Amino acid sequence: MRHPRTTAGSGSGLRSLLNLRSAAGQVFVLQVVIVVLLVAAAVTALVLQAERDSTREARQRSVTAAEAFANAPGTVQALDSRDPTAALQPRAEAARKRAGVDFVVVMNRDGIRYTHPDPKQIGKKFVGTIKPSLEGRITIERAGGPPVPAGKEAAVQAVVPVTDAHGSVVGLVSAGLVVQNVTGLLEQQLPIIFGTGAAALALSTTGTALVSRRLRRQTHGLGPAEMTRMYEHHDAVLHAVREGVLITGGGGRVLLANDEARRLLDLPTDTERRRVGELGMEAGMAELLASGEAVTDSVHLAGDRLLAVNIRSTAPYGGQAGSVVTLRDTTELAAVSGRAEVARERLKLLYDAGVRIGTTLDVVRTAQELAEVAVPRFADIAVVDLLDAVVRGQEPARETWGQMRRTAISGDQETLPLYRLGETITFVPTSPPMRALEHGRAVLERDLRQATGWREQDPDRARRMLEYGLHSLVTVPLQARGVVLGMVNFWRAGDSPAFEEEDLSFAEELAARAAVAIDNARRFTREHTMAVTLQRSLLPRALPEQDALEVAWRYLPAEAGVGGDWFDVIPLPGARVALVVGDVVGHGLHAAATMGRLRTAVHNFSALDLPPDELLGHLDELVSRIDSEESTAEGMEDRESVGVTGATCLYAIYDSVTGLCTMARAGHPGPAVACPDGTVTYPDVPASPPLGLGGHPFETLELRLPEGSQLVLFTDGLVEDRDQDIDIGLDVLQAALEGAAGRTPEETCQAVIDATLPAHPSDDIALLVFRARLLAPSKVADWEVPSDPAGVAPVRAQCGARLRDWGLEEIGFATELILSELITNAIRYGAPPIKVRLLHDRSLICEVSDGSSTSPHLRRAAPTDEGGRGLFLVAQFARRWGTRYTPGGKVIWTEQPLHDGEAAATGGTPTDVLLDQFDDPTL
């Protein structure tokens, strides 16, 4: 709802009166001050006049009353009487009332009162001057005597002498009148004065409000400060604007002309108030300005300038009749438009450079993109030379600046008289590239025909370049993050204009953007090389020797960089082998480092000879602990980059004695089995979540593999891609394995890679293929041992006979000693059933099992101990020994080389060992 304008006007008028910063407020205050001063002056004059008149009247009345009483008959006789007061007091009071004075006092020559309106004052000394009156004169004064009934204010009193017939003063008469009693006129006139002042004040307030309202209406509500600021702004704009402004009034007179208008029209200094035709302008321009007709961008010649004229009337906007003329110099506009077009093209080229340069993280490709962007929009030929260290991804050194390798050329290099791609160039100190490197700025050779420094690099090639038509050169160093990476040379040939100084800044900007992209590619190359080196150092360089399996493998990194896929083959005691395939989320150094940590952990856990499900449980707990520690570590800004959770793993143990393969997986794809008859199956290994999630058990699958079967372990990069579903990948893998019968694992690996490898792999691929072998029954011997020490000797003898059958007589003594110690410990400390097994593989494996889960510990016996040396002897005669747990108890195993010579090469003889054990240094 809109308020009435009168209300708003009244409120704004009142606010303007109360605002001392407004003109209305200041005028109002001035008028109030004037009215107050006039009222004060009138009141003051009235008071003074009233006081003067009152005093004069009081003097006259006092003198008249005193003289009348002094000259009255009987006054002299009363003074001479015996009781003057009794005679004079009634007469004095009567005279006082008739005369209208406040007191009539009769006194003797000594000033002792005989009469007084207040009887208490009779007989007291008169207060006032009486000496002149004693001499016969009349005394008039303002004095304050004793209180009189009329009031306490000072009175005007007259003292008149009373003379006898001889002229002698026999007494005095004083009559007086209080001044306030004669100011009644003042009290009557004051209301008139104040009323007149109030009326004047109200009239001034109303007039000021009306004037203020009219002023605000004319100034559109702007106050003095706003008006002043607006004037200053308009004045500043008029003098600073690059357009001429003329304001003409009625009759074509110039009212205002700014500095630019004076310059464009060559106007005289006294332009204002003169007619347009009197200013010496050309006839056509003067006629146009005087016409007042509306014109838009009309181009007219004024001297040597071409002006665009715009004319608008001031009348539609509430001003007086007249016109506003604006003048713009279009002579410079053409040149400016040309430069703007060039600048627009340069900006577009820089934008295209930002889009087209750095599309890959390849140093050479990025350099080629720079050369292709610059031609032909900036140069006819562009070449890029980089330091060798930059191409290899290394940090360049200043000492190598003088020698660079030609990395990129735009156009057909076969026809160009330039250095070829891949050619190493050694620059001389006077060449433009070296000068640009020394100063860190672009170097311009505007006319190559006149320049000499560039010819010293290769005079013959320089001659051929001039003959080809190259005539102008700009050389710019490629620098990023304070590091010099190389040079870029821009050439112009044929009819192309030569480079100018303003081209240098653009060339430097283009080179700077390209240098950042090249440096990013260099840093990526360095990091990629580091990641590849790290990964290669963490992956198995060669598979361990063992007879349980025939193994082949492939590892193919993704195009995006090194990932965390890994595999391993770990020999286990008892002619068994552990097979591991895993995948770490992500790519780069972190993924490679995480892969190394997990691979080391699996090696350590496998050394404990744990079942697959227990090993994955420990690995899952380790991953959770690593994630927890790293997520709470201080200074970790990028938490996603340090996560290990999500890694997958498949762990399998193959026993070449029984042909059983026990496996478990944590979020990893299951294996494929290619049987000797050509059929391919995917065993249903129980699925479990990836490592690090915790709280989920891992389950195992036991699979009996016929001899000659091939087990294929792989990561998801082999069967899954962003453009291919995993089911399709598994079908392709199955088709590739169906013809694997009769192939070696190496041939199967190659066939699988050929069939499944995508054109652009987005993930690493790890592939492990092994063919199962079984240990011949003739190389396996086992016995059951009774829980009686007497049963040790027969078993030891049977083992010795079997060793002789295998041709292992050289290690018979050591083997019998080992078996004696292990069997005796099992009988003494273990629980039935007790069994012994010998395996003749790449080494001799002795296994003693019992039903107890108690594990023996190796210790060094003191010289005085009767026992405690058995396990120490076992450790000395065996190359390796250890304990593994089974569902029915434990197995203590040892490994020995098949010939005594291998043992002798690694340690002392058994006799020396025994003597050392029983040697007492205290004897």
Secondary structure, 3 states (H helix, E strand, C coil): CCCCHHHHHHHHHHHHHHCCCCHHHHHHHHHHHHHHHHHHHHHHHHHHHHHHHHHHHHHHHHHHHHHHHHCCCCHHHHHHCCCHHHHHHHHHHHHHHHHCCCEEEEECCCCEECCCCCHHHCCCECCCCCHHHHCCCCEEEEECCCCECCECCCEEEEEEEEECCCCCEEEEEEEEEEHHHHCHHHHHHHHHHHHHHHHHHHHHHHHHHHHHHHHHHHCCCCCHHHHHHHHHHHHHHHHHCCCEEEEECHHHEEEEECHHHHHHHCCCCCCCCCEHHHCCCCHHHHHHHHHCCCEEEEEEEECCEEEEEEEEECHHHCCCCCEEEEEEECHHHHHHHHHHHHHHHHHHHHHHHHHHCCCCCCHHHHHHHHHHHHCCCCCCEEEEEECHHHHCCCCCCHHHCCEEEEEEECCCCCCCCCCCCCCEEECCCCCHHHHHHHHCCCEEECCCCCCCHHHHHCHHHHHHHHHHCEEEEEEEEEEECCEEEEEEEEEEECCCCCCCCHHHHHHHHHHHHHHHHHHHHHHHHHHHHHHHHHHHHHCCCCCCCCCCEEEEEEEECECCECECCEEEEEEECCCEEEEEEEECCCECHHHHHHHHHHHHHHHHHHHCCCCHHHHHHHHHHHHHHHHHHHHHCCCCCCCHHHCCCCCEEEEEEEECCCCEEEEEEECCCCCEEECCCCCEECCCCCCCCCCCCCCCCCCCEEEECCCCCEEEEECHHHCCECCECHHHHHHHHHHHHCCCCCCCHHHHHHHHHHHHCCCCCCCCEEEEEEEECCCCHHHEEEEEECCCHHHHHHHHHHHHHHHHHCCCHHHHHHHHHHHHHHHHHHHHHCCCCEEEEEEECCCEEEEEEECCCCCCCCCCCCCCCCCCCHHHHHHHHCCEEEEEEECCEEEEEEEECCCHHHHHHHCCCHHHHHHHHCCCCCC
